[in-house]
């Protein structure tokens, strides 16, 4: 065994493992986001019937990626993990090659909302990872372990259980780290702006005129504006170059009585509540006593309270009868609503267009006094980075303790 080969293997294991741990972690903390991406893929492939399994597949994918990454970093079951990783990368490289060529989805979702990269970059990233795992397989004989096989499999099971627990928690209580443009502290109007130095969409317009039964296309530069012998037939406007797209580009609220009220909602200088339910037919209804109590509280303190949904017509009427909803129901794009909060329904607190706080249906707040005049005092006191550190420390400590117990129990 040479030191060079041993160190090369270690570097490849750590780099490959770190990528997989990051990829799995950002999926594990947003299982619903992953399920929406699976649904996009199934729709593009004409496999909508598989959408019912999207959430399960999302959770399993995050668990597989994180366990592969953790195993490679710690050197647990290296042979089996390397072969599984190779098969995984062969499949993913083929899939991303198709995505790169056909472009069925704009974002592959390989790093969730934490890091959005192009389909082209994703394909080349997978080529590099494929080469790395082949290198790990070739050098794996230079790896040694002090654990018996049973001990290693117990540690693999522990990692898998840990990731599943993480996904379960974030599914019920919202992502512990929010990478979306509607995260707490984000100002929605600012997120909708296009900076002056960013390129705009570029279009070309073609005019179709007819003369003596013959149709001809013209541009803005040569169309027969002063020739009455040509009769205008039609015009076509085509996007030729896509410009900068702001993080928030589809936020719009339609009221059945007042029409477009987006500016009214975002321009409110005080607090306002948004109850978000992208699909009323799929929305949980077990906590509407609490939701209606919050609506009464909002009315008492002059805080606007809106329900935003992608549903309409009789679905809205039936939902109001079923829940006794005490809020004006407004219409919005369901895809946008899925992005604003990972709960159906979920509650968002705004102040002058800024997201102050949000809650899932399973963890709704109680209010007994007016909100603080300073919105910062209504924001969560624990920063996201501290939660990540706490999870990492808890897992690492438990892993180390379990490993030491297994070494003593099954010492070679």
Secondary structure, DSSP 4 states (H G I P E B T S, - for coil): --HHHHHHHHHHHHHHHHHHHHHHHHHHTTHHHHHHHHHHHHHHHT-GGGGGGHHHHHHHHHHHHHHHHHHHHHTTTHHHHHHHHHHHHHHHHHHHHHHHHH--SS---TTTTTS---HHHHHHHHHHHHHHHHHHHHHGGG---SS-HHHHHHHHHHHHHHHHHHHHHHHHH--SS--STTSTT-BHHHHT---TTSPPPEEEEEEEEEETTEEEEE-TTT--TT-TTSEEEEEEEEEEE-----S------EETTTEE-HHHHHH-SSEEEEEEES-TTT---TTHHHHHHHHHHHHHTT-EEEEEES--THHHHHHHHHH---SEEEE--HHHHHHH-SSSSEEEEEETTEEEEEEEGGG-----SPPPSSGGGGS-SS-HHHHHHHHHHHHHHHHHHHHHHHHHHT--
